[in-house]
């Protein structure tokens, strides 16, 4: 009886939101999980969770086919599965099959047009115990169960036949991340509710994209900072994503150059000698502030492919007026030269050729990877990376007197 209670508590800890889905790790001789308790099952590698809801009579056209990266908690165990939110997809009221599987990054491919992850869909399950049948493409962890219309929840037993695929990575990640977040308007550290994460944008057709599935969530750390790690090195850029915890907020990105040689990536990083690698702190932009800026730009809604919003500041964080911001497109760009617009002091309109007392400017057409530069008599020129990323606001803070050459 005591063992059954422990198993029940373990599966409740891994309950996901609506529709109700509960996961139970099988630690017997068939299930092969090291424990029924999610806290005792490691998950130290980047892992994707596949959730499929299908009609048993039609296995080709699922009602739900979700592939999402699991964001591990600081303990790096299977309890991180409870963070996965099921997509709100209408399903018919009939008997259905529910499949859950975990895959390592090596088994995930990206949709070339959207950048969204695609999990393997060909997993075969044992007709008796519901566990994945051993094969070259079998998941690290998986199982299936059946849903009937009167069921309050679906309990899916999971087997761990290939656990090493998602538990064989060492440490918190190949790259250590540390970040601070400032408010766009006050320019001081923001401590309100928000989600802070990090990821690398990827090209998709003409524009770059950084879907939520490619973001690794950071955790609050001492000193009003955020910290974490990513398993794989950055290949060219790293972006700190900040999403204010308010309805209809838009994610802001502060991006910098980062390569496989970087084992520590920080925001801000004023000591970085390379111009492109220098970056400000992350930026929280309230919905009210964004709406005001969009109205001044005569945009009735947020642009599909994103835009860049910038600030020119002095070393104390005060706006610097009468500054011209130049935009240099990335090498090899085939798009028209990027443009820059300047906001009035009260940010109610755009116009002119230099910053006003607000210090705020925008570029609605700059390709991602564009270098923005401001030159002032109060300091050396300062440059930062920005440009359009689908559905995101890229923030570029040009702050004089910060860093080598700024």
FIMAR-587638 format. One line per 2 residues: number of its first residue (from 1); their letters; for each residue z, x, y of N, C-alpha, C. Coordinates in steps of 0.1 Angstrom, whole numbers, plus 2048, in hexadecimal, padded with zeros to 3 digits. Each point is the difference from the previous one (the first is absolute). Layout:
BEGIN
NUM) a) Z X Y Z X Y Z X Y; ...
END
This chain:
BEGIN
1) xx) 800 808 7F4 800 7F8 80C 800 809 80D; 808 80A 7FF 800 80A 80C 7F3 806 802
3) xx) 7F9 804 7F5 7F2 806 802 7F7 7F6 806; 800 7F3 7FC 7F7 7F6 805 803 7FE 80F
5) xx) 80C 801 805 803 7FE 80E 7FB 80C 808; 801 80C 7FB 7FA 80C 807 7F1 7FE 801
7) xx) 7F9 7FC 7F5 7F2 7FE 801 7FC 7F5 80A; 808 7F6 801 7FD 7F5 80A 802 805 80E
9) xx) 80A 808 803 802 805 80D 7F5 80A 804; 7FB 808 7F6 7F6 809 803 7F3 7F9 804
11) xx) 7FD 7F5 7F9 7F3 7F9 803 802 7F8 80D; 80B 7FB 803 802 7F9 80D 7FE 80A 80B
13) xx) 804 80C 7FF 7FF 80A 80A 7F1 803 803; 7F7 7FC 7F7 7F2 803 801 7F8 7F3 803
15) xx) 807 7F6 804 7F9 7F3 803 7F8 802 80D; 7F3 7FB 7FF 7F8 800 80C 7FF 7F2 806
17) xx) 7FB 800 80D 800 7F3 807 7F6 7F6 7FA; 7FE 7F4 807 7F9 7F5 7FB 7F1 804 7FC
19) xx) 7FA 7FB 7F5 807 7F8 7F6 80A 809 7F8; 80A 7F9 7FB 80B 808 7F9 7FB 808 7F4
21) xx) 802 80D 801 7FB 809 7F5 80B 809 7FD; 805 800 7F4 80B 809 7FC 7FB 80A 7F5
23) xx) 804 80D 802 7FC 80A 7F7 80C 805 7F7; 7FE 802 7F3 80A 805 7F8 7FB 80C 7F8
25) xx) 807 80B 802 7FC 80D 7F9 805 800 7F2; 7F7 802 7F6 804 7FF 7F2 804 80F 7FB
27) xx) 80C 802 7FC 805 80D 7FC 801 802 7F1; 7FB 7F6 7F9 800 801 7F1 7F6 80A 7FB
29) xx) 7FF 801 7F2 7F7 809 7FA 7F1 7FD 803; 7FD 7F3 804 7F2 7FC 803 7FD 802 80E
31) xx) 80A 7FC 809 7FD 801 80E 801 80E 806; 809 808 7FA 800 80F 803 805 803 80E
33) xx) 805 7F7 808 806 803 80D 80D 807 7FE; 804 80A 808 80C 807 7FE 80C 7F7 802
35) xx) 7FF 7F5 807 80B 7F7 803 7FA 7F2 804; 809 7F6 7FF 7FC 7F3 805 804 7FE 80F
37) xx) 807 80A 805 804 800 80E 7F6 808 808; 7FA 7F9 80B 7F6 806 808 804 80D 807
39) xx) 80E 801 803 805 80C 806 7FF 80C 7F8; 7FF 7FE 7F3 800 80C 7F6 7F2 804 7FB
41) xx) 7F5 7FA 807 7F3 803 7FC 7F9 806 80C; 7FC 80D 7FF 7FB 807 80B 7F1 7FC 803
43) xx) 7FD 801 80D 7F2 7FE 805 7FE 809 80C; 7FD 80D 7FD 7FF 80A 80A 7F2 803 805
45) xx) 7F6 7F9 7FA 7F2 803 804 7FB 7F3 808; 7F5 802 807 7FA 7F5 807 7FB 7F6 7F5
47) xx) 804 7F4 801 7FE 7F6 7F6 7FA 7F3 806; 7F6 7FA 7F9 7FB 7F3 804 803 7F6 7F6
49) xx) 803 7F4 805 804 7F5 7F8 7F5 7F5 7FF; 7FB 7FD 7F5 7F6 7F6 7FE 806 7F3 7FB
51) xx) 7FD 7F5 807 805 7F3 7FC 7F4 7F7 7FE; 7FE 7FB 7F5 7F4 7F7 7FD 805 7F3 7FA
53) xx) 7FB 7F5 805 803 7F3 7FB 7F3 7FA 7FC; 7FE 7FD 7F3 7F4 7FB 7FB 801 7F4 7F7
55) xx) 7F5 7F9 7FE 7FF 7F5 7F6 7FE 807 7F2; 808 7FE 7F7 7FE 807 7F3 7F2 7FD 7FA
57) xx) 7FA 7F5 804 7F3 7FD 7FA 7F5 807 809; 803 805 80B 7F6 807 809 806 80D 805
59) xx) 7FE 80B 7F9 807 80C 804 7F8 808 80A; 7F4 7FB 804 7F7 808 809 803 7FC 80E
61) xx) 804 7F4 803 802 7FB 80E 80F 7FD 803; 808 80A 804 80E 7FD 802 803 7F8 80D
63) xx) 80A 7F8 7FF 804 7F8 80C 807 80A 80A; 806 80A 7FB 806 80A 809 7FE 80E 7FA
65) xx) 7FB 809 808 7FF 80E 7FB 804 809 80B; 80D 804 800 806 808 80B 802 80E 7FB
67) xx) 7FC 809 809 803 80F 7FD 806 806 80C; 80D 803 7FF 807 805 80C 808 80C 7FC
69) xx) 801 80A 80A 808 80C 7FD 80F 7FC 801; 808 804 7F7 80E 7FE 800 806 80B 809
71) xx) 809 7FC 809 806 809 809 80E 803 7FB; 802 80C 7FA 80D 803 7FA 80B 801 80A
73) xx) 80C 7FC 7FB 80C 801 809 805 80F 7FE; 80A 803 808 805 80E 800 805 805 7F3
75) xx) 803 7F7 7F6 805 804 7F3 7F4 802 7F7; 7F4 7FC 804 7F4 802 7F8 802 7FB 7F1
77) xx) 803 7F3 800 801 7F9 7F2 7F8 7F3 801; 800 7FA 7F4 7F7 7F4 7FF 806 7F4 807
79) xx) 80C 800 806 804 7F5 809 7F7 7FF 80C; 7F8 80A 803 7F7 7FF 80B 7F6 7F4 7FE
81) xx) 7FE 7FC 7F4 7F7 7F5 7FD 803 7F3 807; 80D 7FF 804 804 7F3 807 7FB 800 80E
83) xx) 7FA 80B 805 7FA 7FF 80D 7F2 7FA 800; 7FA 7FF 7F5 7F3 7FB 7FF 800 7F1 803
85) xx) 7F7 7FC 80A 800 7F2 804 7F3 7FA 7FA; 801 7F5 7F9 7F5 7FA 7F9 7F7 7F9 80B
87) xx) 7F3 802 7FE 7F7 7F9 809 801 7F1 7FF; 7FF 7F9 80B 801 7F2 800 7F2 7FA 7FD
89) xx) 7FE 7FE 7F3 7F3 7FB 7FB 802 7F3 7F8; 7F9 7F5 803 802 7F4 7F9 7FC 802 7F1
91) xx) 808 7FB 7F7 7FC 800 7F2 801 7F2 7FA; 7F8 7FD 7F6 800 7F3 7FA 80D 7FD 7F8
93) xx) 803 7F3 7FF 80C 7FC 7F8 7FC 7FF 7F2; 800 80A 7F9 7FD 801 7F2 806 80C 7F9
95) xx) 7FF 801 7F3 805 80C 7F9 7F7 80C 805; 808 80B 804 7F9 80C 805 806 80C 7F9
97) xx) 7F8 80B 800 805 80D 7FB 803 809 80C; 80B 807 800 804 809 80B 801 80E 7FB
99) xx) 7F8 809 806 800 80E 7FB 806 809 80B; 809 809 7FD 805 80A 809 7FE 80D 7FA
101) xx) 7FB 80A 808 7FE 80D 7FB 802 80A 80C; 805 80C 7FC 801 80B 80A 7F7 80B 7FD
103) xx) 7F9 805 80A 7F6 80B 7FE 803 80C 809; 7FD 80C 7FC 801 80B 808 7F4 801 80A
105) xx) 801 808 80A 7F5 802 80A 7F3 804 7F9; 800 808 7F6 7F4 805 7FA 7F8 7F4 7FA
107) xx) 806 7F5 7FD 7F8 7F5 7FA 7FC 7F5 80A; 803 803 80D 7FC 7F6 80B 7F4 805 807
109) xx) 7F7 7F7 802 7F4 803 809 800 7F7 80C; 7F9 805 80B 800 7F9 80C 7F3 7F8 802
111) xx) 800 7F4 805 7F4 7F9 803 7F9 807 80C; 7F4 805 7FE 7F9 808 80B 7FE 7F8 80D
113) xx) 7FF 7F3 7FF 7FE 7F8 80C 80C 7FC 808; 80B 7FE 7F9 80D 7FC 806 80B 80A 800
115) xx) 7FF 80A 7F7 80B 809 7FF 80C 7FB 7F8; 7FF 7F4 7FB 80B 7FA 7F8 800 805 7F2
117) xx) 80C 802 7FA 801 805 7F2 7FC 7F6 7F6; 7FA 806 7F5 7FC 7F7 7F5 807 806 7F3
119) xx) 808 7F8 7FA 807 804 7F3 7F7 7FD 7F4; 801 808 7F5 7F9 7FC 7F4 803 7F2 7FC
121) xx) 7F5 7F9 7FB 802 7F2 7FC 7FD 7FE 7F1; 7FE 80B 7F9 7FD 7FE 7F2 80B 802 7F6
123) xx) 80D 7FF 804 80B 802 7F7 801 7F5 7F6; 801 804 7F3 802 7F7 7F5 80E 7FF 7FC
125) xx) 805 7F4 7FD 80E 7FE 7FD 802 7FB 7F2; 80B 805 7F9 802 7FC 7F2 803 7F1 800
127) xx) 7FB 7FA 7F6 801 7F1 7FF 80E 7FC 7FC; 808 809 7FA 80D 7FD 7FB 80B 803 80B
129) xx) 801 80C 805 80A 804 809 7FC 800 80F; 7F3 7FE 802 7FB 800 80E 800 80D 807
131) xx) 802 80B 7F9 7FF 80E 806 7F2 805 800; 7FD 80A 809 7F2 805 800 7FD 808 7F3
133) xx) 7F4 7FE 7FB 7FB 807 7F5 7FC 80E 803; 805 80A 7F9 7FE 80E 803 7F1 803 800
135) xx) 7FC 806 80B 7F2 804 802 800 80B 80C; 7F4 806 802 7FF 80A 80A 802 7FA 80E
137) xx) 7FE 7F3 802 801 7FA 80D 80D 7F7 801; 809 801 7F6 80C 7F8 801 809 804 80B
139) xx) 807 7F6 806 808 803 80C 80D 808 7FC; 807 805 80A 80C 807 7FD 80B 7F6 7FB
141) xx) 801 7F5 806 809 7F5 7FD 7F9 7F3 801; 802 7F7 7F7 7F9 7F3 801 805 7F6 7F6
143) xx) 7FC 7F3 802 804 7F5 7F7 7F9 7F3 805; 801 7F6 7F8 7FA 7F3 804 80A 7F5 7FB
145) xx) 7FF 7F5 807 807 7F4 7FC 7F8 7F4 804; 805 7F4 7FC 7F8 7F4 802 809 7F6 809
147) xx) 7F9 7FA 809 806 7F6 80A 7FC 7F2 7FC; 809 7F7 800 7FD 7F2 7FE 805 7F9 80D
149) xx) 7F9 7F5 803 802 7F9 80D 80F 7FD 803; 808 7FD 7F6 80E 7FD 803 80A 80C 801
151) xx) 7FB 80C 7FE 808 80C 800 804 803 80E; 80D 803 802 805 804 80D 7FC 80E 804
153) xx) 7FE 809 7F6 7FC 80D 802 7F9 806 7F4; 7FA 80B 801 7F9 807 7F5 807 80D 7FD
155) xx) 805 801 7F4 807 80D 7FC 7F6 808 7F8; 7FD 80C 806 7F6 808 7FA 807 80D 7FA
157) xx) 800 801 7F3 806 80C 7FA 7F7 80C 801; 805 80C 804 7F8 80B 802 803 80B 7F6
159) xx) 7F5 807 7FB 802 80B 7F7 7FC 80D 807; 806 80B 7FC 7FE 80D 807 7FA 80A 7F8
161) xx) 7F5 7FD 7F9 7FA 80A 7F7 7FB 80C 806; 7FB 800 80D 7FA 80C 807 808 802 80D
163) xx) 80D 800 800 808 801 80C 7FE 80D 807; 7FD 80B 7F9 7FE 80D 806 7F5 7FF 80B
165) xx) 7F7 7F7 7FF 7F5 7FF 80A 805 7FD 80E; 80C 7F9 801 805 7FD 80D 80E 806 803
167) xx) 805 808 7F6 80D 806 802 800 80F 7FF; 7F4 806 7FF 800 80E 7FE 7FE 809 80D
169) xx) 802 7FA 80B 7FF 807 80D 80E 805 804; 801 80B 807 80C 806 804 803 7FD 80E
171) xx) 80D 7FF 803 805 7FF 80E 7FB 7F4 807; 804 7FF 80D 7FC 7F4 808 7F2 7FF 804
173) xx) 7F8 80B 7FE 7F2 7FF 803 7FB 80E 804; 7F3 802 7FF 7FA 80D 804 801 803 80F
175) xx) 801 7F6 808 801 801 80E 80C 7F9 806; 808 807 807 80C 7FA 806 7FC 7FA 80E
177) xx) 805 7F4 803 7FD 7F9 80C 80D 7FE 808; 7FF 802 80D 80B 7FD 809 7FA 7FB 80D
179) xx) 806 7F5 805 7FA 7F9 80C 80A 7FA 809; 7FD 7FF 80C 807 7F9 80A 7F7 7F5 806
181) xx) 806 7F5 804 7F8 7F5 806 805 7FD 80E; 7F7 7FF 809 803 7FC 80E 7FA 7F3 803
183) xx) 806 7F9 80A 7FA 7F4 805 7F5 802 80A; 7F5 7F9 7FF 7F5 802 809 804 7FE 80F
185) xx) 807 7F6 803 804 7FD 80E 80B 808 805; 80B 802 7F9 80C 807 805 7FE 80F 7FD
187) xx) 7F8 804 7F6 7FE 80E 7FD 80D 807 7FB; 809 7F8 7FB 80C 806 7FA 800 7FC 7F2
189) xx) 809 806 7F8 801 7FE 7F2 803 7F1 7FD; 7F7 7FA 7F7 802 7F2 7FC 807 7FF 7F3
191) xx) 80B 7F8 800 809 7FF 7F5 7FF 7F1 7FA; 7F8 7F8 805 7FF 7F2 7FC 7FA 7FF 7F2
193) xx) 800 7F4 7FA 7FA 7FE 7F3 7F1 802 800; 7FB 808 7F6 7F2 804 7FF 7FE 806 7F3
195) xx) 7F3 801 7FC 7FC 808 7F4 7F9 80C 804; 804 80C 7FB 7FA 80C 803 7FA 806 7F3
197) xx) 7F3 804 801 7FA 806 7F4 7F6 80A 804; 7FA 807 7F6 7F6 80A 803 7F5 800 7F6
199) xx) 7F4 804 804 7F4 7FF 7F8 7F5 807 806; 7F5 802 7F8 7F4 806 805 7F4 7F6 801
201) xx) 7FA 7FF 80B 7F5 7F7 801 7F4 805 7F9; 7F7 7F7 7FB 7F4 804 7F9 7F4 7F9 806
203) xx) 7F5 806 800 7F4 7FA 805 7FB 7F5 7F7; 7FC 7F5 806 7FA 7F5 7F9 7F5 7FA 808
205) xx) 7F3 803 7FC 7F4 7FC 807 801 807 80E; 7FF 7F9 80B 7FF 807 80D 80E 803 806
207) xx) 80A 7F9 7FB 80D 801 806 80A 805 7F6; 80B 806 805 80B 804 7F7 809 7F4 7FD
209) xx) 808 801 7F5 809 7F6 7FC 80D 807 7FA; 80B 7F9 802 80D 804 7FA 807 7F4 7FC
211) xx) 7FC 7FB 7F4 807 7F4 7FA 80E 802 7FD; 808 7F6 800 80E 800 7FD 802 807 7F2
213) xx) 7F7 7FE 7F7 802 806 7F2 800 80F 801; 7FB 806 80B 800 80F 800 80B 805 809
215) xx) 809 7F8 804 80C 804 808 80C 802 7F7; 807 80B 803 80D 803 7F9 80B 7FE 80A
217) xx) 809 7F7 7FC 80B 7FC 809 80A 80B 801; 805 802 80C 80B 80A 803 80D 7F9 801
219) xx) 80B 807 7FF 80D 7FB 800 808 805 80C; 809 7F8 806 808 805 80B 808 80C 7FC
221) xx) 801 80A 809 806 80C 7FE 80A 804 80C; 808 809 7FE 80A 804 80B 7F8 804 80D
223) xx) 807 7FF 80B 7FA 804 80C 7F5 7F6 806; 801 7F3 7FC 7F7 7F6 805 7F1 804 7FC
225) xx) 7FF 805 7F4 7F2 804 7FB 7FD 7F8 7F3; 7F4 802 7FB 7FB 7FB 7F4 7FB 80B 7F7
227) xx) 803 7FF 7F3 7FC 80B 7F7 7FB 7FB 7F3; 7F9 809 7F9 7FB 7FD 7F2 7F7 80B 7FC
229) xx) 7F8 7FD 7F6 7F7 80A 7FA 7F4 7F9 7FA; 7F5 807 7FF 7F4 7FB 7FA 7FC 80A 7F5
231) xx) 7FC 7FB 7F5 7FD 808 7F4 7F3 809 802; 7F7 7FB 807 7F3 807 801 7FE 805 80E
233) xx) 7FB 80C 802 7FD 806 80D 7F6 7F8 808; 801 801 80D 7F6 7FA 809 7F3 808 800
235) xx) 7F5 7FA 800 7F3 807 800 7FA 803 80D; 805 7F9 80B 7FA 802 80D 808 7FB 80B
237) xx) 806 7F4 7FE 808 7F9 80A 80C 7F9 7FA; 80B 7FF 808 80B 7F8 7FC 804 7F7 80C
239) xx) 803 7F3 7FD 803 7F6 80A 80D 7FA 7FD; 809 800 80B 80D 7F9 7FF 7FE 7F2 804
241) xx) 803 7F6 7F8 7FE 7F2 802 80D 7F9 803; 800 7F9 80B 80C 7F8 804 7FD 7F2 802
243) xx) 807 7F7 7F9 7FE 7F2 801 80D 7F9 805; 7FF 7FB 80C 80C 7F9 805 803 7F4 7F8
245) xx) 80D 7FD 7FE 805 7F5 7F8 800 7F3 808; 7F4 7FC 804 7FF 7F3 808 7F3 7FA 7FC
247) xx) 800 7F2 800 7F4 7F9 7FB 7F3 805 808; 7F5 801 7F8 7F3 803 805 7FF 80D 807
249) xx) 809 80A 7FC 7FF 80D 806 7F4 808 7F9; 7FC 80A 807 7F5 808 7FC 805 80E 7FD
251) xx) 7FC 806 7F5 804 80E 7FD 7FA 80A 80A; 809 809 805 7FB 80B 808 800 80D 7F8
253) xx) 7F6 808 803 7FF 80D 7F9 800 80C 80B; 807 80A 7FD 7FF 80D 807 7FC 80A 7F6
255) xx) 7F4 805 802 7F9 809 7F6 800 80E 804; 7FF 809 7F7 7FF 80F 802 7F8 806 7F5
257) xx) 7FB 80C 802 7FA 807 7F5 80A 805 7F6; 7FD 800 7F3 809 805 7F6 7F7 804 7F4
259) xx) 803 80B 7FA 7F8 805 7F5 809 802 7F3; 7F9 804 7F6 808 803 7F3 80A 80B 802
261) xx) 7FE 808 80A 80A 80B 803 80D 7FC 806; 800 7F4 805 80C 7FA 807 80A 7FA 7F6
263) xx) 80B 806 7FE 80B 7FB 7F8 80A 7F8 808; 800 801 80D 808 7F9 809 7F8 7FA 80B
265) xx) 800 7F3 802 7F8 7F9 80A 80A 7F8 808; 801 802 80E 80A 7FA 808 7F9 7F9 80C
267) xx) 807 7F6 805 7FD 7F9 80D 80D 800 808; 801 806 80B 7F6 809 807 800 80D 7F9
269) xx) 7F6 809 803 800 80D 7FB 7FC 809 80C; 808 802 80A 7FC 807 80C 7FD 80F 7FE
271) xx) 806 806 7F5 7FE 80E 7FE 7F3 804 7F9; 7F9 7F6 7FB 7F3 802 7F9 7F6 807 80A
273) xx) 7FB 80B 7FC 7F7 808 809 7F2 7F9 800; 7FC 7FA 7F5 7F2 7FA 800 800 7F4 808
275) xx) 7F6 7FF 809 7FF 7F4 809 800 7F3 7F9; 7F7 7FF 7F6 7FF 7F4 7F9 80C 7FB 7F8
277) xx) 808 80A 7FC 80C 7FD 7F8 80B 7FB 808; 800 803 80D 80B 7FB 808 800 7F1 801
279) xx) 80B 7FA 800 801 7F1 800 80D 7FC 807; 800 7F5 806 80C 7FA 806 809 7FA 7F5
281) xx) 80B 7FA 804 808 7F8 7F7 7F8 7F3 7FD; 804 7F9 7F6 7FA 7F3 7FD 803 7F7 80C
283) xx) 7F8 7F5 800 801 7F7 80C 801 7F2 7FB; 80B 7F9 804 801 7F1 7FE 7FA 7F9 80C
285) xx) 7F6 7F8 7FE 7FA 7F8 80A 803 7F1 7FD; 807 7FA 80A 803 7F2 7FE 7F4 7F7 800
287) xx) 801 7F4 7FA 7F5 7F7 801 7FD 7FC 80E; 80A 7FE 808 7FE 7FC 80E 7F9 80A 808
289) xx) 803 80D 7FE 7F9 80B 807 7F2 801 7FB; 7FD 7FE 7F3 7F2 801 7FB 7F8 7F4 806
291) xx) 806 7F4 800 7F9 7F4 805 7FC 803 80F; 809 806 807 7FD 802 80F 7F4 80A 801
293) xx) 800 80A 7F8 7F5 80A 801 7F3 7FA 7FB; 800 7F8 7F6 7F4 7F9 7FB 7FB 7F7 80A
295) xx) 808 7F9 807 7FC 7F7 80B 7F9 807 80B; 806 80C 804 7FA 808 80A 7F2 805 7FC
297) xx) 7FE 803 7F3 7F4 804 7FB 7F6 7F5 7FD; 804 7F4 804 7F8 7F4 7FD 7FD 7FE 7F1
299) xx) 80A 802 7F8 7FE 7FE 7F2 809 7F4 7FB; 7F9 7F5 7FC 808 7F4 7FD 808 802 7F3
301) xx) 7FD 80A 7F8 807 803 7F3 7FF 80F 7FD; 808 804 7F7 800 80F 7FD 7F2 803 7F9
303) xx) 7FA 80B 804 7F3 804 7FB 801 804 7F1; 7F6 7FB 7F8 800 802 7F2 801 80F 7FC
305) xx) 7F9 809 808 800 80E 7FC 80A 808 808; 809 7FA 807 80B 807 806 7FC 806 80E
307) xx) 80A 805 806 7FD 807 80D 80B 80A 803; 7FE 809 80A 809 80A 804 807 7FD 80D
309) xx) 80D 800 800 808 7FE 80C 807 80E 803; 800 804 80D 805 80D 803 80A 800 80C
311) xx) 808 80A 801 809 803 80B 7FE 80E 805; 801 802 80D 801 80E 806 80E 801 806
313) xx) 808 809 7FB 80E 801 804 803 80F 804; 80B 801 809 805 80D 802 80A 804 7F6
315) xx) 806 80C 801 809 805 7F6 80D 7F7 7FF; 803 7F8 80B 80C 7F7 800 7FC 7F2 7FA
317) xx) 7F4 7FE 7FD 7FC 7F3 7FA 7FC 7F6 80B; 7FE 804 80C 7FB 7F8 80B 7F1 800 801
319) xx) 7FA 7F4 804 7F2 7FF 801 7FA 809 80A; 7F5 806 7FE 7F9 809 809 7F3 7F9 805
321) xx) 800 7FD 80D 7F4 7FA 806 7F5 80A 803; 7F4 7FB 804 7F5 808 805 7FB 80A 7F5
323) xx) 801 7FD 7F3 7FB 809 7F6 7F4 7FA 7F9; 7F6 809 7FE 7F4 7FC 7F8 802 804 7F2
325) xx) 7FD 7F7 7F7 801 803 7F1 7F2 801 7FB; 7FD 80B 7FA 7F3 803 7FA 800 7FD 7F1
327) xx) 7F5 7FB 7FA 800 7FD 7F2 7F4 808 7FA; 804 808 7F6 7F6 809 7F9 7FE 7FA 7F2
329) xx) 7F4 7FB 7FD 7FE 7FB 7F2 801 80A 7F6; 804 7FC 7F3 800 80A 7F5 7F3 806 7FE
331) xx) 800 80C 7FB 7F3 808 7FD 7F8 7F8 7F6; 7F3 7FE 803 7F7 7F9 7F7 7FF 7F2 803
333) xx) 807 7FA 80A 800 7F2 803 7F2 7FC 804; 7FC 7F4 7FB 7F3 7FB 804 801 7F4 809
335) xx) 80C 7FC 804 803 7F5 809 7FE 804 80E; 7FE 7F6 809 800 803 80F 80D 807 804
337) xx) 7FF 808 80B 80C 807 805 80C 7F6 803; 80C 803 7FC 80B 7F6 802 803 7FF 80F
339) xx) 805 7F4 804 804 7FE 80D 80F 7FE 802; 805 801 80C 80E 7FE 803 801 7F6 80C
341) xx) 80A 7F7 7FF 803 7F7 80B 80E 801 804; 803 7FE 80D 80D 802 805 807 7F3 805
343) xx) 80C 7FE 7FD 807 7F4 803 807 801 80E; 800 7F5 807 807 7FF 80D 80F 803 7FF
345) xx) 807 801 80B 80E 803 7FF 808 7F6 7F9; 7FC 7F3 802 807 7F5 7F8 7F9 7FD 7F3
347) xx) 7F6 807 7FC 7F9 7FE 7F3 7F9 7F3 7FF; 7FD 7FA 80B 7FA 7F2 800 7F1 801 800
349) xx) 7FA 80C 802 7F1 802 801 7FD 80E 7FD; 7F3 803 7FE 7FB 80D 7FE 7F6 803 80A
351) xx) 7FE 80D 803 7F6 804 80A 804 80E 806; 7F7 806 808 802 80D 805 7FD 80B 7F7
353) xx) 802 80C 804 7FC 80C 7F9 80B 809 7FC; 80C 7FC 803 80C 808 7FD 80C 7F7 7FE
355) xx) 80B 806 7FA 80C 7F8 7FD 806 7FC 80D; 807 7F4 7FF 808 7FB 80C 80F 804 7FD
357) xx) 809 7FA 807 80E 802 7FE 805 7FC 7F2; 7F8 7F8 7F9 805 7FC 7F3 7FD 80B 7F6
359) xx) 7F7 809 802 7FC 80A 7F7 7F9 7FC 7F4; 7FC 7F3 7FF 7FB 7FA 7F4 7F0 800 801
361) xx) 7FA 803 7F5 7F1 800 7FF 7FD 7FB 7F2; 7F3 7FD 7FE 7FB 7FB 7F3 7F2 805 7FD
363) xx) 7FD 800 7F3 7F2 802 7FC 7FD 7F6 7F5; 7F6 7F8 802 7FD 7F5 7F6 7F5 804 7F7
365) xx) 7FA 80C 802 7F4 804 7F8 800 80E 7FA; 80C 807 801 801 80E 7FB 801 800 7F1
367) xx) 7F8 808 7FA 800 802 7F1 80D 807 7FD; 806 7FD 7F4 80C 807 7FC 7FC 80F 7FE
369) xx) 80A 808 805 7FD 80E 800 7FD 805 80E; 7FE 7F7 80A 7FE 804 80D 80C 807 806
371) xx) 7FD 80B 808 80B 807 807 800 7FC 80E; 80C 7FB 804 802 7FC 80E 808 80B 807
373) xx) 7FC 803 80D 806 80B 807 803 7FB 80E; 80B 805 806 804 7FE 80E 803 80D 806
375) xx) 7FB 803 80C 803 80C 807 808 7FD 80D; 80A 808 803 808 7FD 80C 805 80D 806
377) xx) 803 7FF 80D 805 80C 806 80F 802 7FD; 806 7F6 7F9 80E 802 7FC 802 806 7F3
379) xx) 7F5 804 7F9 801 806 7F3 7F2 804 7FA; 800 807 7F5 7F4 803 7FA 7F9 7F3 7FA
381) xx) 7F3 801 7FD 7FA 7F4 7FA 807 7FC 7F3; 800 7F3 7FD 806 7FC 7F3 7F7 7F7 7F9
383) xx) 7FE 802 7F3 7F7 7F8 7F8 806 7FA 7F4; 7FB 7F4 7FC 805 7F9 7F4 7F5 7F9 7F9
385) xx) 801 7FD 7F3 7F6 7F9 7F8 802 7F1 801; 7F5 7F9 800 801 7F1 800 7F3 7FA 7FB
387) xx) 7FE 7F3 803 7F3 7FA 7FC 803 7F3 7F8; 7F5 7F9 7FE 801 7F3 7F9 803 801 7F1
389) xx) 80A 7F8 7FC 803 7FE 7F2 801 7F1 7FE; 7F9 7FA 7F6 800 7F2 7FE 80D 7F9 801
391) xx) 801 7F6 809 80C 7F8 800 80D 806 806; 7FE 80C 805 80C 808 805 7FF 804 80F
393) xx) 80B 802 806 800 806 80E 803 80E 7FE; 7F7 809 804 803 80E 800 806 804 80E
395) xx) 80B 806 800 807 804 80C 7FE 80F 802; 7FC 803 80D 7FF 80E 803 808 803 80C
397) xx) 80B 808 7FF 809 804 80B 7FC 80E 804; 7FB 801 80C 7FD 80D 806 80C 804 80A
399) xx) 809 808 7FB 80C 803 808 800 80F 804; 800 802 80D 800 80E 805 80D 806 7FD
401) xx) 800 80E 7FE 80C 807 7FF 806 7FF 7F2; 7F9 7FA 7F7 806 7FF 7F2 7F7 808 7F6
403) xx) 805 80A 7FA 7F8 808 7F7 7F9 80B 806; 7FA 808 7F7 7F8 80C 805 7F3 7FC 805
405) xx) 7FE 800 80D 7F4 7FC 806 800 7F2 805; 80C 7F9 800 801 7F3 805 80B 7FF 80B
END
